[in-house]
Amino acid sequence: MPMSPSPGPRWNIGLCYESVLPARGGCETYIADLSRRLAADGHEVHLYSCRWDKEALPANLVYHRLAVRRGFRSGRPWRFGMACERALAAARHDVTIGFDKTWGQDVLFPQGGLHAASADQNIYKYSTPGRRRWGRLLRRFDSASRSFGQLERKQYLGTPPTAIVVNSEMVRQHFQRYYGIGPERIHVLPSAIDPNRFRSANRWRIRNDWRDRWGLKPEHSAALFVAMNYRLKGLEPLLHAMTHVPRDHPLRLAVVGNKKYRRFARLSRRLGLADRVVFHGFCPDTKNAYFASDFLVHPTFYDPCSLVVLEALACGLPVITSRFNGASELLDPPYDGLVIDDPHDHRALATALLQIAEPGRRSLCAQAARNAAARWTFEDHYARMMQIFADVAARKRAA
């Protein structure tokens, strides 16, 4: 369905992100969705980036390629931030927005959340206190982590203060906890996806084709796990949880995302799950995986507001996730899914899997998932973002 232009002023808008390859998901998918919506509204949209997939972006986008040396991981964001600063100094945009480790834009929208919070939460991917202590010790000597922390303080504690958009109440609380930034500077705007990407007249044919590809029988219920960072998003405890599902239960798990899954495939075999877990690897069009599945399981240790949760809801899939996911704030458990306290609680996670996999419960939850997706749409998100842009543009003109 084509998008109708919204009434209001037309702006010149600059978007800054190092790499915009939407097939990789996450923030890059969101930037593609937002840029398409802005272009459909008649705004002049500029992208400052090092690399992009032109086919996934609107035809009338204006590109500015920033030449940034790759170099060490710790210095690369600084080099990209400085390249953005130089490029924007010569531009005349009504509004500029940065999505990650940049500074100086009118709006900062850290879709990945705060590095300080992420680093602390990353430790919990280790299952024992001893391994967590070791992880904290290693972090003290990680030059990249120290560098990213310094950059974050430059972003948010520098002058003049910039407008900050966050995608969950959880992240707003992190800004208060780590940097003492109050609510007057923070706009809580949950992430959203373009539902048009998940519409298909061939949904049932795609479902059957992909279930055949995964070796699933009609009686099997398919739990889907989608991620690029398997460890942070909780695949290891999920595999352990699957060992608490009775062997004769028709539940199967499909793992999609990163093509580097051999370590987890070996773990799956050691746990005796080889016949119950399918590793697909990279999937250029994740809607095929959603269509083939019955619910999403995302027991993450840190996610500011996971887009895969929103995509699953848009496809009518109930969701199991953790309290460390800001997207859990958009759920209404137990109707459209379940929220677990600790991904390392294998038995609790297995219980959640069995509850959602139950056919009668799953059918009711699927309808509730569609209703949840309808409650928070991309158009709602876009309208609120436009109001933030209008406020920023007005302040710039007044200055």
ABEGO torsion letter per residue (X at the ends): XBBBBBBEBBBBBBBBBABBBAAAEEAAAAAAAAAAAAAAAGBBBBBBBABBBAAABBAABBBBBBBBBAEBAAAAAAAAAAAAAAAAAABBBABBBBABBBBGBABBBBAAEBAAAAAAAAAAABABAAAAAAAAAAAAABAAAAAAAAAAAAAAABOBBBBBBBABAAAAAAAAAAAGBBAAABBBBBBBBBAAAABBAAAAAAAAAAAAAAGBBAABBBBBBBBABAAAAGAAAAAAAAAABBAABABBBBBBEBABAAAAAAAAAAAGAAAABBBAEBBABAAAAAAABABBBBBBABBABBAAAAAAAAAGBBBBBBAABAAAAABBOAAAEBBBABAABAAAAAAAAAAAABAAAAAAAAAAAAAAAAABBAAAAAAAAAAAAAAAAAAAAAX
